Amino acid sequence: MKNNSRTIALSNNSKHANRKTIQILFLGFVILLLASCSKNDDNDIILASPTLGGLELETEITENREEALQTFTLNGGGTGEIYGLEGTILYFPPNSIVDDSGSPVTGTVTIELIEIYDKAKMLLTKMPTNGKRPNGDIETLVSGGEFYVNATQNGEQLQLANDFMLFAPADEFNDDMRLFNGQDNDCDGDEMQCDIVWEEEEQGGLEPMQREGPNGQGVSGYGGFISNFGWTNIDRWYNDPRPKTILQVDVPEGFDNTNCNVYVSYDGEPTALALLDIYDPETELFSEHYGLIPIGLEVHIIFVSVQNDEYVYAIQETTIEEDHLETIETTSTTTETGLVALINDLP
């Protein structure tokens, strides 16, 4: 009987210890929960939303732009022709590049080039096809190529005295295509970190052109003269006669305009990718500016963030309805290569 009594006592002690452990863990959970809460004017407890980092996304965009940057050297003060990896050709006439004093440069000049011809690269570098009308309206463009061009010598910024020529390959020529400049949007001037909105050049004409590539092969495309360093885009406005509406997107809890981007991929247009660049902190909804999305338009909504070295994303197919509200409830993770494949598979 003594052995049995001792066994029962040990069992009761063990149960008591387990209950105490559970109570301590529960108390710790309550403390953590209350620490993440706030109170409103009525003294009601409100659970705070989780905060997810946004620095990784910003860093990834900057790194993607820097990785896309190609550098070339030209002798004779920057006179000559260069060939981008994706078919872009730049030609700088004699005495077209000058220093800060306006004097033609001599010797070797470094030319920088970024060329973007598809939605996946637009998304990774955050270079959407948002264009600004003269009245300030932001509308979607269809791109024939986005380009960053710059010239330096020994690390010093150079200037243009005369236009240089840009050639962009294209299977077909569209008379509606024009040249657009990339204007910095709330930026300190660093082209690798700026958000860009495209504005049409007054003298933005383009001509069909046949050029010879670096291997001697004939290539057709657009040719135009560029009067500025920085970002340039070959575009046409996306015109749709259907009635327009506003599009709003509700993203998952914990995400906002500091740690994610929301894009609209236009089906059937391989180079039309709009950024929903308006965020309302009260409704926690992303939207476009002026309610200019055509009703009946077939699109894919793309949500993207970067967390813990992975792309967090969602891609949802939808047809735009009047006062359209799209809710993103579930996300997945993937690598950059996986995301590129998904974007390239869109219609």
C-alpha positions as CSV (number, residue, x, y, z in Angstrom):
1,M,0.0,0.0,0.0
2,K,2.9,2.4,0.7
3,N,4.3,1.9,-2.8
4,N,0.9,2.5,-4.3
5,S,0.4,5.7,-2.2
6,R,3.8,7.0,-3.3
7,T,2.9,6.3,-7.0
8,I,-0.4,8.2,-6.7
9,A,1.4,11.1,-5.0
10,L,4.0,11.2,-7.8
11,S,1.2,11.2,-10.4
12,N,-0.6,14.0,-8.7
13,N,2.6,16.1,-8.5
14,S,3.2,15.5,-12.2
15,K,-0.3,16.7,-13.1
16,H,0.1,19.7,-10.9
17,A,3.5,20.5,-12.6
18,N,1.9,20.2,-16.1
19,R,-1.0,22.5,-15.1
20,K,1.4,25.0,-13.8
21,T,3.5,24.9,-17.0
22,I,0.4,25.4,-19.1
23,Q,-0.7,28.3,-16.9
24,I,2.7,30.0,-17.3
25,L,2.7,29.5,-21.1
26,F,-0.9,30.8,-21.3
27,L,0.1,33.9,-19.2
28,G,3.0,34.5,-21.5
29,F,0.8,34.3,-24.6
30,V,-1.7,36.8,-23.0
31,I,1.1,39.2,-22.2
32,L,2.4,39.1,-25.8
33,L,-1.1,39.5,-27.1
34,L,-1.8,42.5,-25.0
35,A,1.6,44.0,-26.0
36,S,0.5,44.0,-29.6
37,C,-2.9,45.6,-28.9
38,S,-4.0,49.2,-28.6
39,K,-7.2,50.9,-27.3
40,N,-9.6,53.3,-29.0
41,D,-11.4,56.2,-27.4
42,D,-14.0,53.8,-25.9
43,N,-11.2,51.8,-24.2
44,D,-12.0,48.8,-26.4
45,I,-9.0,46.5,-27.1
46,I,-8.0,46.5,-30.8
47,L,-5.6,43.8,-32.1
48,A,-2.7,45.3,-34.0
49,S,-2.0,44.1,-37.6
50,P,1.2,42.2,-38.1
51,T,4.0,44.4,-39.6
52,L,6.0,42.9,-42.5
53,G,9.2,44.3,-43.7
54,G,9.4,46.5,-46.8
55,L,13.2,47.0,-47.1
56,E,13.7,43.7,-48.9
57,L,11.3,44.6,-51.7
58,E,13.0,48.0,-52.2
59,T,16.4,46.5,-52.1
60,E,15.4,43.8,-54.6
61,I,14.1,46.3,-57.1
62,T,17.3,48.4,-56.9
63,E,19.4,45.3,-57.3
64,N,17.4,44.1,-60.3
65,R,17.9,47.4,-62.0
66,E,21.6,47.3,-61.3
67,E,21.9,43.8,-62.6
68,A,20.1,44.8,-65.8
69,L,22.7,47.6,-66.4
70,Q,25.0,47.0,-69.3
71,T,28.2,49.0,-69.7
72,F,30.1,49.8,-72.8
73,T,33.2,51.9,-73.7
74,L,33.4,54.2,-76.7
75,N,36.6,55.9,-77.9
76,G,36.8,59.3,-79.6
77,G,34.8,61.1,-77.0
78,G,31.9,58.7,-77.1
79,T,31.4,58.6,-80.9
80,G,30.2,55.3,-82.2
81,E,27.6,52.6,-82.0
82,I,26.8,50.0,-79.2
83,Y,24.6,46.9,-79.3
84,G,22.5,45.8,-76.3
85,L,22.0,42.2,-75.5
86,E,18.3,42.3,-76.4
87,G,18.7,44.1,-79.7
88,T,18.8,47.8,-78.8
89,I,21.2,49.8,-80.9
90,L,22.5,53.3,-79.8
91,Y,24.5,55.6,-82.1
92,F,26.3,58.7,-80.8
93,P,27.4,61.2,-83.5
94,P,30.7,63.1,-83.2
95,N,30.7,65.9,-80.6
96,S,27.3,64.8,-79.2
97,I,28.6,64.3,-75.7
98,V,30.1,67.2,-73.6
99,D,31.3,67.8,-70.1
100,D,29.8,70.1,-67.5
101,S,31.4,73.1,-69.0
102,G,29.9,72.3,-72.4
103,S,33.2,71.3,-74.0
104,P,33.3,68.1,-76.2
105,V,34.9,65.3,-74.4
106,T,37.9,63.3,-75.7
107,G,39.2,59.9,-75.0
108,T,37.1,57.0,-73.6
109,V,33.5,57.4,-72.5
110,T,31.4,54.8,-70.5
111,I,27.9,54.2,-71.9
112,E,25.3,52.6,-69.6
113,L,22.2,50.9,-71.0
114,I,19.2,49.1,-69.5
115,E,16.7,47.6,-72.0
116,I,13.3,46.2,-71.0
117,Y,11.0,44.4,-73.5
118,D,8.7,42.2,-71.4
119,K,6.3,42.2,-68.4
120,A,8.5,40.1,-66.1
121,K,11.4,42.5,-66.3
122,M,9.1,45.4,-65.9
123,L,7.8,43.9,-62.7
124,L,11.2,42.9,-61.3
125,T,12.6,46.4,-61.9
126,K,9.3,48.2,-61.0
127,M,9.1,49.9,-64.4
128,P,5.4,49.7,-65.2
129,T,3.7,51.3,-68.2
130,N,1.9,54.1,-66.4
131,G,1.7,57.2,-68.5
132,K,0.7,60.8,-67.6
133,R,-1.6,62.7,-69.9
134,P,-1.1,66.5,-70.3
135,N,-4.1,67.0,-67.9
136,G,-2.4,64.9,-65.2
137,D,-4.5,61.7,-65.7
138,I,-2.5,58.5,-65.3
139,E,-3.4,55.9,-68.0
140,T,-1.9,52.7,-69.2
141,L,0.6,52.5,-72.1
142,V,1.6,49.6,-74.3
143,S,5.4,49.6,-74.6
144,G,7.7,48.9,-77.5
145,G,10.7,49.0,-75.1
146,E,11.9,50.8,-72.0
147,F,15.5,52.1,-71.9
148,Y,17.9,53.7,-69.5
149,V,20.9,55.4,-71.2
150,N,23.7,57.4,-69.5
151,A,27.3,58.5,-70.2
152,T,30.1,59.1,-67.8
153,Q,33.9,59.6,-67.9
154,N,36.1,58.7,-65.0
155,G,33.0,58.7,-62.8
156,E,31.9,62.2,-63.8
157,Q,28.4,62.7,-65.3
158,L,28.4,63.9,-69.0
159,Q,25.8,65.8,-70.9
160,L,24.3,65.8,-74.4
161,A,25.0,68.5,-76.9
162,N,23.2,66.8,-79.7
163,D,20.6,64.0,-80.0
164,F,21.7,60.4,-80.2
165,M,19.8,57.7,-82.1
166,L,18.0,54.8,-80.5
167,F,16.9,51.7,-82.4
168,A,14.5,49.1,-80.9
169,P,13.8,45.9,-82.7
170,A,10.1,45.1,-83.4
171,D,8.3,42.5,-85.5
172,E,5.7,45.1,-86.7
173,F,5.6,48.9,-86.9
174,N,2.7,50.7,-85.2
175,D,2.1,54.3,-86.3
176,D,0.7,55.2,-82.9
177,M,4.0,54.6,-81.1
178,R,5.7,57.7,-79.7
179,L,8.7,58.5,-77.5
180,F,8.1,59.1,-73.8
181,N,10.4,60.4,-71.1
182,G,10.7,58.9,-67.7
183,Q,10.0,61.6,-65.1
184,D,11.2,61.0,-61.5
185,N,8.3,60.6,-59.1
186,D,9.1,61.6,-55.5
187,C,12.8,60.7,-55.8
188,D,16.2,62.2,-54.8
189,G,17.5,61.8,-58.4
190,D,19.1,58.4,-58.1
191,E,17.9,56.7,-61.3
192,M,18.4,53.2,-59.9
193,Q,15.9,54.0,-57.1
194,C,13.4,56.3,-58.7
195,D,9.8,55.5,-59.3
196,I,9.1,56.6,-62.9
197,V,6.0,57.9,-64.7
198,W,6.1,58.3,-68.5
199,E,5.3,61.6,-70.2
200,E,5.0,61.9,-74.0
201,E,7.6,64.0,-75.8
202,E,6.3,66.9,-77.9
203,Q,8.7,65.9,-80.7
204,G,8.5,62.2,-80.0
205,G,8.3,60.9,-83.6
206,L,9.5,57.4,-84.6
207,E,10.3,55.9,-88.0
208,P,10.3,52.3,-89.2
209,M,13.9,51.4,-89.7
210,Q,16.0,48.5,-91.0
211,R,19.3,48.0,-89.2
212,E,22.2,45.6,-89.3
213,G,22.8,43.8,-86.1
214,P,26.2,43.0,-84.6
215,N,26.5,39.8,-86.5
216,G,25.5,41.3,-89.8
217,Q,21.9,40.2,-89.8
218,G,19.1,42.5,-90.9
219,V,16.7,43.7,-88.1
220,S,13.5,45.8,-88.4
221,G,12.2,48.1,-85.7
222,Y,11.7,51.6,-84.4
223,G,14.2,54.4,-84.8
224,G,14.2,57.8,-83.1
225,F,16.4,60.5,-81.8
226,I,16.8,61.0,-78.1
227,S,17.6,64.4,-76.5
228,N,18.1,63.3,-72.9
229,F,20.0,60.8,-70.7
230,G,18.0,58.8,-68.3
231,W,14.8,56.8,-69.0
232,T,13.1,56.7,-72.3
233,N,10.1,54.6,-73.4
234,I,8.6,53.7,-76.8
235,D,4.8,53.6,-76.2
236,R,1.3,54.0,-77.4
237,W,-1.7,54.8,-75.3
238,Y,-4.0,51.9,-74.5
239,N,-7.3,53.0,-76.1
240,D,-10.5,51.1,-75.3
241,P,-14.0,52.6,-76.2
242,R,-15.8,50.7,-73.4
243,P,-17.2,52.5,-70.3
244,K,-14.6,52.9,-67.6
245,T,-14.6,52.2,-63.8
246,I,-12.4,52.2,-60.8
247,L,-10.4,49.1,-59.8
248,Q,-9.6,48.5,-56.1
249,V,-7.6,45.6,-54.7
250,D,-7.7,44.4,-51.1
251,V,-4.3,42.7,-50.2
252,P,-3.6,40.2,-47.4
253,E,-3.4,41.4,-43.8
254,G,0.0,43.0,-42.9
255,F,0.7,44.3,-46.4
256,D,0.4,47.9,-47.6
257,N,2.2,50.3,-49.9
258,T,5.4,50.1,-47.9
259,N,6.0,46.4,-48.5
260,C,4.2,45.2,-51.6
261,N,3.2,46.2,-55.1
262,V,0.0,45.5,-57.0
263,Y,0.0,45.3,-60.8
264,V,-2.6,44.9,-63.6
265,S,-1.5,42.8,-66.5
266,Y,-3.6,43.4,-69.6
267,D,-4.5,40.1,-71.3
268,G,-3.4,40.1,-75.0
269,E,-0.9,42.9,-74.5
270,P,2.5,41.4,-73.8
271,T,3.9,44.8,-72.8
272,A,1.0,46.5,-70.9
273,L,1.6,46.3,-67.1
274,A,0.0,49.0,-65.0
275,L,0.9,49.7,-61.3
276,L,-1.8,50.5,-58.8
277,D,0.0,53.3,-57.3
278,I,-2.7,54.8,-55.0
279,Y,-3.1,53.4,-51.5
280,D,-5.8,54.5,-49.0
281,P,-4.6,53.8,-45.4
282,E,-8.2,54.1,-44.1
283,T,-9.7,51.5,-46.4
284,E,-6.4,49.6,-46.9
285,L,-7.2,49.3,-50.6
286,F,-4.9,49.8,-53.6
287,S,-6.4,51.5,-56.7
288,E,-5.6,53.5,-59.9
289,H,-6.1,57.2,-60.2
290,Y,-9.1,58.2,-62.1
291,G,-11.4,55.2,-62.7
292,L,-10.1,54.6,-66.2
293,I,-10.1,50.8,-66.3
294,P,-12.4,49.5,-69.1
295,I,-15.4,47.5,-68.0
296,G,-15.2,44.0,-69.5
297,L,-11.4,44.0,-69.7
298,E,-9.8,40.7,-69.1
299,V,-6.8,41.1,-66.8
300,H,-4.5,39.3,-64.3
301,I,-4.0,41.0,-60.9
302,I,-0.5,40.5,-59.6
303,F,0.4,41.0,-56.0
304,V,4.2,40.8,-55.1
305,S,6.4,41.3,-52.1
306,V,9.7,40.0,-50.8
307,Q,9.9,38.5,-47.4
308,N,12.7,36.3,-45.9
309,D,14.6,36.2,-49.3
310,E,11.6,34.8,-51.1
311,Y,9.0,36.4,-53.5
312,V,5.6,36.4,-51.9
313,Y,3.0,36.6,-54.7
314,A,-0.5,36.0,-55.9
315,I,-1.8,36.1,-59.5
316,Q,-5.6,36.2,-60.0
317,E,-7.4,36.1,-63.3
318,T,-10.5,38.4,-63.5
319,T,-12.8,40.4,-65.8
320,I,-13.3,44.0,-64.8
321,E,-16.8,44.8,-63.5
322,E,-18.3,48.1,-62.5
323,D,-16.8,49.4,-59.2
324,H,-14.5,46.3,-59.2
325,L,-13.1,45.2,-55.9
326,E,-10.6,42.3,-56.1
327,T,-9.7,40.5,-52.9
328,I,-6.4,38.6,-52.6
329,E,-6.9,36.0,-49.9
330,T,-4.0,33.6,-50.4
331,T,-0.4,34.0,-51.4
332,S,2.4,31.6,-52.4
333,T,6.2,31.9,-52.4
334,T,8.7,31.3,-55.1
335,T,12.1,32.3,-56.4
336,E,12.9,35.1,-58.9
337,T,13.2,32.5,-61.7
338,G,9.9,31.0,-60.7
339,L,8.1,34.4,-60.7
340,V,9.6,35.3,-64.1
341,A,8.3,32.0,-65.6
342,L,4.8,32.7,-64.1
343,I,4.7,36.2,-65.6
344,N,5.9,35.1,-69.0
345,D,3.1,32.5,-69.1
346,L,0.4,35.1,-68.8
347,P,-1.7,35.7,-71.9
